[in-house]
Amino acid sequence: MTRNMGVLDRSLRAFVIAPVAIAVAFIVGAGSVVGVVLFVVAGIALATGATGVCPMYTLLGISTRPRGRHRVGHGIRHGHA
């Protein structure tokens, strides 16, 4: 699969969403239904952040990864023709 997540998206999932979900899961009770759901959310956030692929983005045709002209040195012409 092709990566469809940008650096900011991946970083937020791995360093903000997952840790917050884990902390809240422990606060509400790790064995409670809400706690287990939050652990699952954290796991998904960590997995998608690590791989750079979000299956839901693929289904919806979304990508937060810059392509073409948005990346430095790719497709941008400097100078005048």
CYANA upper distance limits for C-alpha pairs under 8 A (distance plus 0.5 A):
  1 MET  CA     53 VAL  CA      7.88
  2 THR  CA     53 VAL  CA      7.50
  3 ARG  CA     51 THR  CA      8.06
  3 ARG  CA     52 GLY  CA      5.61
  3 ARG  CA     53 VAL  CA      5.34
  3 ARG  CA     54 CYS  CA      8.43
  3 ARG  CA     65 ARG  CA      7.98
  4 ASN  CA     52 GLY  CA      6.82
  4 ASN  CA     53 VAL  CA      5.91
  4 ASN  CA     54 CYS  CA      7.18
  4 ASN  CA     57 TYR  CA      7.62
  4 ASN  CA     58 THR  CA      7.90
  4 ASN  CA     62 ILE  CA      7.80
  4 ASN  CA     63 SER  CA      5.12
  4 ASN  CA     64 THR  CA      6.59
  4 ASN  CA     65 ARG  CA      5.94
  5 MET  CA      9 ASP  CA      6.53
  5 MET  CA     10 ARG  CA      6.81
  5 MET  CA     49 GLY  CA      8.49
  5 MET  CA     52 GLY  CA      5.65
  5 MET  CA     53 VAL  CA      6.59
  5 MET  CA     54 CYS  CA      7.51
  5 MET  CA     63 SER  CA      6.37
  5 MET  CA     64 THR  CA      5.30
  5 MET  CA     65 ARG  CA      5.24
  6 GLY  CA     10 ARG  CA      6.71
  6 GLY  CA     52 GLY  CA      7.93
  6 GLY  CA     63 SER  CA      8.20
  6 GLY  CA     64 THR  CA      5.37
  6 GLY  CA     65 ARG  CA      4.30
  6 GLY  CA     66 PRO  CA      7.08
  7 VAL  CA     11 SER  CA      6.50
  7 VAL  CA     65 ARG  CA      7.81
  8 LEU  CA     12 LEU  CA      6.57
  9 ASP  CA     13 ARG  CA      6.86
  9 ASP  CA     49 GLY  CA      8.05
  9 ASP  CA     64 THR  CA      7.52
 10 ARG  CA     14 ALA  CA      6.71
 10 ARG  CA     48 THR  CA      7.81
 10 ARG  CA     49 GLY  CA      4.77
 10 ARG  CA     50 ALA  CA      7.67
 10 ARG  CA     52 GLY  CA      6.93
 11 SER  CA     15 PHE  CA      6.15
 11 SER  CA     16 VAL  CA      8.00
 11 SER  CA     49 GLY  CA      7.21
 12 LEU  CA     16 VAL  CA      5.54
 12 LEU  CA     17 ILE  CA      6.70
 13 ARG  CA     17 ILE  CA      5.39
 13 ARG  CA     18 ALA  CA      6.49
 13 ARG  CA     45 ALA  CA      5.58
 13 ARG  CA     46 LEU  CA      6.89
 13 ARG  CA     48 THR  CA      8.25
 13 ARG  CA     49 GLY  CA      6.14
 14 ALA  CA     18 ALA  CA      6.18
 14 ALA  CA     19 PRO  CA      8.02
 14 ALA  CA     45 ALA  CA      6.76
 14 ALA  CA     46 LEU  CA      5.60
 14 ALA  CA     49 GLY  CA      5.97
 14 ALA  CA     50 ALA  CA      7.89
 15 PHE  CA     19 PRO  CA      6.88
 16 VAL  CA     20 VAL  CA      6.57
 17 ILE  CA     21 ALA  CA      6.53
 17 ILE  CA     42 ALA  CA      7.39
 17 ILE  CA     45 ALA  CA      7.39
 18 ALA  CA     22 ILE  CA      6.67
 18 ALA  CA     41 VAL  CA      7.73
 18 ALA  CA     42 ALA  CA      4.64
 18 ALA  CA     43 GLY  CA      7.61
 18 ALA  CA     45 ALA  CA      6.27
 18 ALA  CA     46 LEU  CA      6.76
 19 PRO  CA     23 ALA  CA      6.61
 19 PRO  CA     42 ALA  CA      7.62
 20 VAL  CA     24 VAL  CA      6.59
 21 ALA  CA     25 ALA  CA      6.50
 21 ALA  CA     38 LEU  CA      5.83
 21 ALA  CA     39 PHE  CA      7.17
 21 ALA  CA     41 VAL  CA      7.51
 21 ALA  CA     42 ALA  CA      6.16
 22 ILE  CA     26 PHE  CA      6.91
 22 ILE  CA     38 LEU  CA      7.01
 22 ILE  CA     39 PHE  CA      6.39
 22 ILE  CA     42 ALA  CA      6.82
 23 ALA  CA     27 ILE  CA      6.83
 24 VAL  CA     28 VAL  CA      6.63
 24 VAL  CA     35 GLY  CA      7.96
 24 VAL  CA     38 LEU  CA      8.00
 25 ALA  CA     29 GLY  CA      6.37
 25 ALA  CA     30 ALA  CA      5.87
 25 ALA  CA     34 VAL  CA      7.48
 25 ALA  CA     35 GLY  CA      4.60
 25 ALA  CA     36 VAL  CA      7.57
 25 ALA  CA     38 LEU  CA      6.09
 25 ALA  CA     39 PHE  CA      7.05
 26 PHE  CA     30 ALA  CA      5.42
 26 PHE  CA     35 GLY  CA      7.22
 28 VAL  CA     32 SER  CA      7.78
 28 VAL  CA     34 VAL  CA      7.70
 28 VAL  CA     35 GLY  CA      6.63
 29 GLY  CA     34 VAL  CA      8.29
 29 GLY  CA     35 GLY  CA      6.07
 30 ALA  CA     35 GLY  CA      5.12
 30 ALA  CA     36 VAL  CA      6.74
 31 GLY  CA     35 GLY  CA      6.53
 31 GLY  CA     36 VAL  CA      6.80
 32 SER  CA     36 VAL  CA      6.70
 33 VAL  CA     37 VAL  CA      6.69
 34 VAL  CA     38 LEU  CA      6.65
 35 GLY  CA     39 PHE  CA      6.76
 36 VAL  CA     40 VAL  CA      6.79
 37 VAL  CA     41 VAL  CA      6.72
 38 LEU  CA     42 ALA  CA      6.60
 39 PHE  CA     43 GLY  CA      6.62
 40 VAL  CA     44 ILE  CA      6.69
 41 VAL  CA     45 ALA  CA      6.59
 42 ALA  CA     46 LEU  CA      6.58
 43 GLY  CA     47 ALA  CA      6.56
 44 ILE  CA     48 THR  CA      6.52
 45 ALA  CA     49 GLY  CA      6.38
 46 LEU  CA     50 ALA  CA      6.48
 47 ALA  CA     51 THR  CA      6.68
 48 THR  CA     52 GLY  CA      6.05
 48 THR  CA     53 VAL  CA      5.94
 48 THR  CA     54 CYS  CA      6.00
 49 GLY  CA     53 VAL  CA      7.92
 53 VAL  CA     57 TYR  CA      8.47
 54 CYS  CA     58 THR  CA      6.98
 55 PRO  CA     59 LEU  CA      6.84
 56 MET  CA     60 LEU  CA      6.69
 57 TYR  CA     61 GLY  CA      6.23
 57 TYR  CA     62 ILE  CA      5.20
 57 TYR  CA     63 SER  CA      6.92
 58 THR  CA     62 ILE  CA      6.77
 58 THR  CA     63 SER  CA      8.27
 66 PRO  CA     70 HIS  CA      6.01
 66 PRO  CA     71 ARG  CA      6.73
 67 ARG  CA     71 ARG  CA      6.62
 68 GLY  CA     74 HIS  CA      6.09
 68 GLY  CA     75 GLY  CA      6.28
 69 ARG  CA     73 GLY  CA      8.38
 69 ARG  CA     74 HIS  CA      6.12
 69 ARG  CA     75 GLY  CA      5.51
 69 ARG  CA     76 ILE  CA      6.10
 70 HIS  CA     74 HIS  CA      8.02
 72 VAL  CA     76 ILE  CA      8.15
